[in-house]
Amino acid sequence: MPETIELGSSESAAARCAPAVTVLMSVRDVPVAMLAQAVESILEQTFDDFDFLIYDDGGQDRSVLAALERYSARDARIVLKRHEPSRGLTKTLNLGLGDAQGRYVARQDADDWSEPERLRKQVAYLEAHPGVAVCGSNAWMHQERGARLWATNLPQDSLAIQAALPAGNPFVHGATMFRTKIARAIGGYREAFVCSQDYDFFWRLCDRGGGANLAEPLYHYRYRRGAVSAQRATDQAQVHQATQALAWARKSGLDADVDAALEEAARQLKETPHALGAFLKQADHRLLAGDYGGSLRSYVALLWRHPASALAWGKLLRWLIFRAAPGARERCFG
């Protein structure tokens, strides 16, 4: 198996005084301008007792690695590692959990950015609430080029989060901070889940110690037009269904069989017409990213195939409202 190479400072992680927080980020060929915004948002935090563990996950864009090496040389808190070929996000995050020195791990995605007070406020919450395993926050949603859309309205306390979990993930992955020991105790992310791995991970964390979201939007999430393909939308649906089945098994005192849960989810999806849902999720994501031309072509294609469909006409009407009335955009997706 190829080794992970540590780049930058020759000082080993073990030789450094363990920080309170390890910020964990995986990078693979993200535009350099987006990467710079993400990295700078962490380096400019008002809370400075952290190290910043960055993995270049087999990226092929040399400008990205060059930018990361410049940041690593500039700031000793950055621990830069690279592996080749790509191992994927789930395995990379588990590597990070193994390497983390902090008692808390804060996630950060390479195409998003954080508010300067984010780490300080999440550490303060977890210190004041020792029974909570994971702390997220609300987030501002943005189009690909940075235009602001709206802020999320996530459930905040542990009871509300537990009530929300069966319907979907009540956390923004990149906005979370969680206790390292508990994350390791539950086995980290399930590597059988190549996407939407955070839904299952956070559910298991909440089952072990409860969760919370800070009301203030401390994170900025960016929709990107290429992030959701029709195939990926189908894969996400499979993982979501498997996650819900595994949670039911835990609650019932049954053993968790991840492979069986994935197989059963795939079987059920084959028996249920879901191609249209995956197609629409892809088109909606393009619209939110600001790819108006691509999303319009997708909605028109839907209408062409289903001219009598009220859903098809409704999607086209929503596109028109989204473009013409920015103030109504959040209600379009409410």
Buried (B, 14 or more C-beta within 10 A) or exposed (E): EEEBEBBBBEEEBEEBEEBBBBBBBBBBBBBBEBBBBBBEBBBEBEBEBBBBBBBBBBBEBEEBBEBBBEBBEEBEBBBBBBBBEBBBBBBBBBBBBEBBBBBBBBBBBBBBBBBEBBBBBBBBBBEEBEEBBBBBBBBBBBBBEEEEBBBBEBBBEBEBBBEBBEEEBBBBBBBBBBBBEBBBBBEBBBBBBBBBBBBBBBBBBBBBBBBBBBEBBBBBBBBBBEBBEBEBBBBBBBBBBBBBBBBEBEEEEEEBBBEBBBEBBBEBBEEEEBEBBBBBBBBBBBBBBBBBEBBBEBBBEBBEEEEEEEEBBEBBEBBEEBEEEEEEBEEBEE
